[in-house]
């Protein structure tokens, strides 16, 4: 332990990122649309004609974080139906090839079922692949419905446990420190709902970075790297006999009449707005600046925006705007880098790129700037 002149514990400065960046280089900028739902994610079941449909979508910027937990709830719904009806439908249709669809498919395979995934996008084209990757809850589920709170606790606990168990097994998951100037509500909500799941946050008299003279916090959480995790899920599913079918459905009637499977798992994210007439869905665009990879950086950082060093890039993000347009703006990405470089004292300080966020009344969301998705 190091002590400063006042006898207060302090830490040696950690490496400073190299902020060299050209937003016009291929792959330097990324934009994705977070699938928010006004009144919380949807995770329920219904019978439509001869089809048993489970809906699993609307997780906002927390899709990767919640994925294994939501997949476990989908599996449990299937098991409960089997127990109640005595009928085992072996053929399952999963709609959506993002993280929700592929994790659900994985756990359904473990039940000995045959799964086919239908999607109009390849896994590497989904928003899941564009996520930043920090494990944190980006949606706040403090509902008066006690059962809903219990469900969210189960999802968080299950997802974290499964991700942590996959560390070192080729899924792109690691345990890391997150340094933040302010408390991070996306992680604090986990501390509140599932005490003891994550190590307690630590208050620091000074954050250990060049250009910093302020206090802050250190959290211990997980980093899930989508460019490793998403392809690994797809490879494993294909190796286990899952077929990926390129298919765009027109509406729910098209789904119900054209699929031969009697069980349908709906993991369509923003697609649910049109496909299932869910007008509670809202798309928030997030943009990411992708710096070159820097193996000496082994921490996450947050101050308005965020900086996540991964194997493929150092990712800088944090912008949010209500939009259906998935096109990035090079100048916004440049602004992200300039802002973060200023925070680290490498360039003159500049403001974070402006947010344009509208939250409809009664919406239960953590500040989207704390989201893990782009």
C-alpha positions as CSV (number, residue, x, y, z in Angstrom):
1,X,0.0,0.0,0.0
2,X,1.2,3.5,-0.9
3,X,0.5,6.5,1.3
4,X,0.4,10.2,0.2
5,X,1.8,13.1,2.2
6,X,-1.4,13.1,4.4
7,X,-1.0,9.4,5.2
8,X,-4.0,8.4,2.9
9,X,-3.8,5.2,0.9
10,X,-3.2,5.8,-2.8
11,X,-2.3,3.8,-5.9
12,X,0.4,4.2,-8.5
13,X,-0.8,5.6,-11.8
14,X,-2.0,3.0,-14.3
15,X,-0.9,3.2,-18.0
16,X,-2.4,6.0,-20.1
17,X,-4.1,5.0,-23.3
18,X,-2.7,6.0,-26.7
19,X,-5.5,8.2,-28.2
20,X,-4.3,8.2,-31.8
21,X,-7.5,8.0,-33.9
22,X,-8.7,8.6,-37.4
23,X,-12.5,8.3,-37.6
24,X,-12.3,7.8,-41.4
25,X,-10.4,4.5,-41.2
26,X,-12.4,1.4,-41.9
27,X,-13.8,0.0,-38.6
28,X,-12.8,3.1,-36.6
29,X,-16.5,3.9,-35.8
30,X,-19.4,1.8,-34.9
31,X,-23.1,2.5,-34.3
32,X,-25.8,0.3,-32.9
33,X,-29.4,0.5,-31.7
34,X,-30.2,-0.5,-28.1
35,X,-33.6,-2.2,-27.9
36,X,-35.2,-0.5,-24.9
37,X,-38.7,-1.2,-23.7
38,X,-40.6,1.5,-21.8
39,X,-42.0,-0.7,-19.1
40,X,-39.1,-3.2,-18.6
41,X,-37.9,-6.1,-20.7
42,X,-40.5,-8.7,-21.8
43,X,-40.0,-12.2,-20.6
44,X,-43.3,-14.1,-20.6
45,X,-45.3,-16.7,-22.4
46,X,-48.6,-17.0,-24.3
47,X,-50.5,-19.5,-26.4
48,X,-51.4,-18.3,-29.9
49,X,-53.4,-20.8,-31.8
50,X,-51.4,-24.1,-31.8
51,X,-48.1,-22.3,-30.9
52,X,-46.5,-21.8,-27.5
53,X,-44.6,-18.5,-27.7
54,X,-42.0,-17.3,-25.2
55,X,-41.1,-13.6,-25.5
56,X,-37.6,-12.6,-24.5
57,X,-36.6,-9.1,-25.7
58,X,-36.4,-5.4,-24.8
59,X,-33.3,-5.6,-22.6
60,X,-31.9,-2.2,-23.6
61,X,-28.2,-2.0,-23.1
62,X,-28.1,-5.0,-20.8
63,X,-28.6,-7.8,-23.3
64,X,-25.2,-9.5,-22.8
65,X,-25.3,-8.9,-19.0
66,X,-28.7,-10.5,-18.6
67,X,-28.4,-13.1,-21.4
68,X,-27.7,-16.3,-19.5
69,X,-30.1,-15.5,-16.8
70,X,-32.9,-14.8,-19.2
71,X,-32.0,-18.0,-21.1
72,X,-32.4,-19.9,-17.9
73,X,-35.9,-18.4,-17.4
74,X,-36.8,-19.5,-21.0
75,X,-35.6,-23.0,-20.2
76,X,-37.6,-23.1,-17.0
77,X,-40.8,-22.0,-18.8
78,X,-40.3,-24.9,-21.2
79,X,-39.7,-27.4,-18.4
80,X,-42.8,-26.1,-16.5
81,X,-45.0,-26.5,-19.6
82,X,-43.7,-30.1,-20.1
83,X,-44.5,-30.9,-16.5
84,X,-48.0,-29.4,-16.7
85,X,-49.0,-30.8,-20.1
86,X,-47.0,-34.0,-20.2
87,X,-46.2,-33.0,-23.8
88,X,-42.6,-32.6,-25.0
89,X,-42.3,-30.7,-28.2
90,X,-38.8,-31.5,-29.4
91,X,-38.7,-29.0,-32.3
92,X,-38.0,-25.5,-31.2
93,X,-37.9,-22.3,-33.3
94,X,-35.8,-19.4,-32.0
95,X,-36.3,-16.1,-33.7
96,X,-33.2,-13.8,-33.5
97,X,-29.5,-14.6,-33.7
98,X,-28.3,-12.1,-31.1
99,X,-27.1,-12.9,-27.6
100,X,-30.6,-13.6,-26.3
101,X,-31.5,-16.0,-29.1
102,X,-28.2,-17.9,-29.0
103,X,-28.0,-18.3,-25.2
104,X,-31.6,-19.5,-25.1
105,X,-30.9,-21.9,-27.8
106,X,-27.8,-23.2,-25.9
107,X,-29.8,-24.0,-22.8
108,X,-32.6,-25.6,-24.8
109,X,-30.1,-27.9,-26.5
110,X,-29.1,-29.0,-23.0
111,X,-32.7,-30.4,-22.6
112,X,-32.2,-32.6,-25.6
113,X,-34.4,-30.5,-27.9
114,X,-33.8,-29.7,-31.6
115,X,-33.3,-26.0,-32.2
116,X,-33.5,-23.9,-35.4
117,X,-32.5,-20.2,-35.3
118,X,-34.3,-17.9,-37.7
119,X,-32.9,-14.4,-38.3
120,X,-32.6,-11.7,-40.9
121,X,-29.1,-10.9,-39.6
122,X,-26.0,-13.0,-39.0
123,X,-24.8,-13.0,-35.3
124,X,-21.9,-10.7,-36.1
125,X,-24.4,-8.2,-37.6
126,X,-26.5,-7.9,-34.5
127,X,-26.4,-5.2,-31.9
128,X,-25.1,-7.8,-29.4
129,X,-21.8,-8.0,-31.4
130,X,-21.5,-4.2,-31.2
131,X,-21.8,-4.0,-27.4
132,X,-19.0,-2.5,-25.2
133,X,-19.1,-5.6,-23.0
134,X,-19.0,-4.5,-19.3
135,X,-21.1,-6.7,-17.0
136,X,-23.6,-4.3,-15.5
137,X,-27.4,-3.9,-15.2
138,X,-28.4,-1.1,-17.5
139,X,-32.1,-1.3,-16.7
140,X,-33.5,-0.6,-13.2
141,X,-36.2,-3.0,-12.1
142,X,-37.3,-1.6,-8.8
143,X,-41.0,-2.5,-9.4
144,X,-43.8,-2.7,-6.8
145,X,-44.3,-6.2,-8.2
146,X,-42.3,-8.3,-5.8
147,X,-42.3,-11.2,-8.2
148,X,-40.7,-9.1,-10.9
149,X,-37.9,-8.0,-8.5
150,X,-37.3,-11.7,-7.5
151,X,-37.1,-12.6,-11.2
152,X,-34.6,-9.8,-11.9
153,X,-32.5,-11.0,-8.9
154,X,-32.5,-14.5,-10.3
155,X,-31.5,-13.3,-13.8
156,X,-28.6,-11.3,-12.4
157,X,-27.4,-14.0,-10.1
158,X,-27.6,-16.8,-12.8
159,X,-26.1,-14.7,-15.6
160,X,-23.1,-13.5,-13.5
161,X,-22.4,-17.0,-12.1
162,X,-22.4,-18.5,-15.6
163,X,-20.2,-15.8,-17.1
164,X,-17.7,-16.1,-14.2
165,X,-17.6,-19.9,-14.6
166,X,-16.6,-19.4,-18.3
167,X,-13.5,-17.3,-17.5
168,X,-10.4,-18.9,-19.2
169,X,-12.5,-21.1,-21.4
170,X,-12.4,-19.2,-24.6
171,X,-15.6,-17.1,-24.2
172,X,-13.9,-13.8,-24.0
173,X,-14.8,-13.2,-20.3
174,X,-12.4,-11.7,-17.7
175,X,-12.6,-10.2,-14.3
176,X,-11.5,-6.5,-14.3
177,X,-11.4,-3.3,-12.2
178,X,-13.7,-0.5,-13.3
179,X,-12.5,3.0,-12.2
180,X,-15.2,5.7,-12.1
181,X,-15.3,9.3,-11.0
182,X,-18.9,8.9,-9.9
183,X,-20.8,5.9,-8.5
184,X,-21.9,3.6,-11.3
185,X,-25.6,2.9,-11.0
186,X,-25.4,0.1,-13.4
187,X,-23.2,-1.8,-11.0
188,X,-24.7,-0.4,-7.8
189,X,-28.1,-1.8,-8.7
190,X,-26.6,-5.2,-8.7
191,X,-25.1,-4.5,-5.2
192,X,-28.6,-3.5,-4.1
193,X,-30.6,-6.3,-5.5
194,X,-28.1,-9.2,-5.1
195,X,-25.8,-8.3,-2.1
196,X,-22.5,-10.1,-2.2
197,X,-22.7,-11.2,-5.8
198,X,-20.0,-8.6,-6.7
199,X,-17.1,-7.5,-4.5
200,X,-17.9,-4.2,-2.7
201,X,-16.9,-1.0,-4.4
202,X,-13.9,0.8,-3.0
203,X,-13.6,4.6,-2.5
204,X,-10.3,6.1,-3.6
205,X,-9.0,9.5,-2.6
206,X,-7.5,9.9,-6.0
207,X,-8.1,7.9,-9.2
208,X,-4.8,6.4,-10.3
209,X,-4.5,8.0,-13.7
210,X,-2.5,10.8,-15.3
211,X,-4.5,14.0,-15.4
212,X,-6.6,13.0,-12.4
213,X,-6.7,14.8,-9.1
214,X,-10.2,13.8,-8.1
215,X,-11.5,11.0,-5.9
216,X,-13.5,8.2,-7.3
217,X,-14.4,4.5,-7.0
218,X,-13.1,1.1,-8.0
219,X,-15.5,-1.7,-8.8
220,X,-14.7,-5.3,-9.6
221,X,-16.8,-6.7,-12.4
222,X,-16.6,-8.7,-15.6
223,X,-15.7,-7.8,-19.1
224,X,-17.4,-9.8,-21.8
225,X,-15.8,-9.2,-25.2
226,X,-18.5,-9.6,-27.9
227,X,-16.1,-10.2,-30.8
228,X,-15.0,-13.4,-28.9
229,X,-18.3,-14.3,-27.1
230,X,-20.8,-14.0,-30.0
231,X,-18.8,-16.1,-32.6
232,X,-18.0,-18.7,-29.9
233,X,-21.8,-19.1,-29.2
234,X,-22.4,-19.5,-32.9
235,X,-19.6,-22.0,-33.4
236,X,-20.8,-24.1,-30.4
237,X,-24.4,-24.1,-31.6
238,X,-23.5,-25.2,-35.1
239,X,-21.2,-27.9,-33.8
240,X,-24.2,-29.2,-31.8
241,X,-26.4,-29.4,-34.9
242,X,-28.3,-26.1,-34.8
243,X,-29.3,-24.7,-38.2
244,X,-29.2,-21.0,-38.8
245,X,-31.9,-20.0,-41.3
246,X,-31.8,-16.5,-43.0
247,X,-35.4,-15.4,-42.8
248,X,-37.3,-12.1,-42.4
249,X,-40.8,-12.5,-41.1
250,X,-43.5,-9.9,-42.1
251,X,-45.5,-10.0,-38.9
252,X,-46.6,-12.4,-36.1
253,X,-49.1,-14.0,-38.4
254,X,-46.3,-14.9,-40.8
255,X,-44.4,-16.5,-37.8
256,X,-47.4,-18.5,-36.5
257,X,-48.5,-19.8,-39.9
258,X,-45.2,-20.5,-41.7
259,X,-43.2,-22.2,-38.9
260,X,-43.8,-25.9,-38.4
261,X,-42.4,-25.9,-34.9
262,X,-45.1,-25.6,-32.1
263,X,-42.7,-23.8,-29.7
264,X,-41.4,-20.4,-30.7
265,X,-38.9,-18.3,-28.7
266,X,-39.2,-14.7,-29.7
267,X,-35.8,-12.9,-29.2
268,X,-36.2,-10.3,-31.9
269,X,-35.2,-7.2,-29.9
270,X,-36.2,-4.0,-31.8
271,X,-37.8,-6.2,-34.4
272,X,-40.6,-6.9,-31.9
273,X,-42.0,-3.4,-32.5
274,X,-43.2,-4.3,-35.9
275,X,-43.3,-8.1,-35.7
276,X,-45.4,-8.3,-32.6
277,X,-46.9,-4.8,-32.6
278,X,-45.1,-3.8,-29.4
279,X,-45.2,0.0,-29.3
280,X,-43.3,0.1,-26.0
281,X,-40.1,-0.6,-27.9
282,X,-37.7,2.4,-28.3
283,X,-34.4,2.4,-30.1
284,X,-31.5,4.4,-28.7
285,X,-28.5,4.8,-30.9
286,X,-25.1,4.5,-29.4
287,X,-21.8,5.2,-31.1
288,X,-18.3,3.8,-30.4
289,X,-14.9,4.9,-31.3
290,X,-12.5,2.0,-31.8
291,X,-8.8,2.7,-31.0
292,X,-6.0,0.2,-31.7
293,X,-5.7,-2.6,-29.1
294,X,-3.3,-1.9,-26.2
295,X,-2.4,-4.9,-24.2
296,X,-0.9,-2.8,-21.4
297,X,-4.4,-1.5,-20.4
298,X,-6.1,-3.8,-18.0
299,X,-8.9,-1.7,-16.5
300,X,-12.2,-0.2,-17.4
301,X,-12.9,3.5,-17.0
302,X,-16.0,5.7,-16.7
303,X,-16.6,9.4,-16.5
304,X,-19.7,10.4,-18.5
305,X,-18.4,8.2,-21.3
306,X,-16.5,5.0,-20.9
307,X,-13.3,3.4,-22.0
308,X,-13.1,-0.4,-22.3
309,X,-9.7,-2.0,-23.4
310,X,-10.4,-5.3,-25.2
311,X,-8.3,-7.7,-27.3
312,X,-9.6,-6.2,-30.6
313,X,-9.8,-2.5,-29.7
314,X,-9.8,0.0,-27.0
315,X,-13.5,1.0,-27.1
316,X,-14.7,4.5,-26.2
317,X,-18.4,5.1,-26.0
318,X,-21.2,6.6,-24.0
319,X,-23.4,8.5,-26.5
320,X,-27.2,8.0,-26.5
321,X,-29.9,9.4,-28.7
322,X,-33.3,8.2,-29.6
323,X,-33.0,7.2,-33.3
324,X,-33.8,4.4,-35.7
325,X,-30.7,5.3,-37.8
326,X,-27.8,2.8,-37.4
327,X,-25.3,5.0,-39.2
328,X,-22.4,6.4,-37.3
329,X,-21.2,10.0,-37.4
330,X,-17.3,10.3,-37.7
331,X,-17.3,13.6,-35.9
332,X,-19.2,12.2,-33.0
333,X,-16.7,9.4,-32.7
334,X,-13.8,11.9,-32.9
335,X,-15.5,13.9,-30.2
336,X,-15.6,10.8,-27.9
337,X,-11.9,10.3,-28.3
338,X,-11.1,14.0,-27.8
339,X,-13.2,14.1,-24.7
340,X,-11.5,11.0,-23.1
341,X,-8.0,12.2,-24.1
342,X,-8.8,15.4,-22.3
343,X,-9.9,13.5,-19.2
344,X,-6.5,11.8,-19.1
345,X,-4.7,15.1,-19.6
346,X,-3.4,14.3,-23.1
347,X,-5.2,17.1,-24.8
348,X,-7.1,20.2,-23.8
349,X,-10.4,19.3,-22.0
350,X,-13.5,19.4,-24.2
351,X,-17.1,18.5,-23.4
352,X,-18.6,15.0,-24.0
353,X,-20.5,14.9,-27.2
354,X,-24.0,16.1,-26.6
355,X,-26.8,13.7,-25.6
356,X,-30.3,13.8,-27.1
357,X,-32.3,11.6,-24.8
358,X,-36.1,11.5,-24.2
359,X,-37.5,9.1,-21.6
360,X,-41.3,8.7,-21.9
361,X,-43.2,9.1,-18.6
362,X,-43.2,6.1,-16.2
363,X,-40.2,4.6,-17.9
364,X,-38.0,2.6,-15.5
365,X,-34.5,3.0,-16.9
366,X,-31.1,3.7,-15.4
367,X,-29.4,6.6,-17.2
368,X,-28.6,5.0,-20.7
369,X,-25.2,6.5,-20.6
370,X,-24.3,3.8,-18.2
371,X,-25.3,1.1,-20.6
372,X,-23.0,-1.6,-21.8
373,X,-24.2,-1.6,-25.4
374,X,-22.9,0.9,-28.0
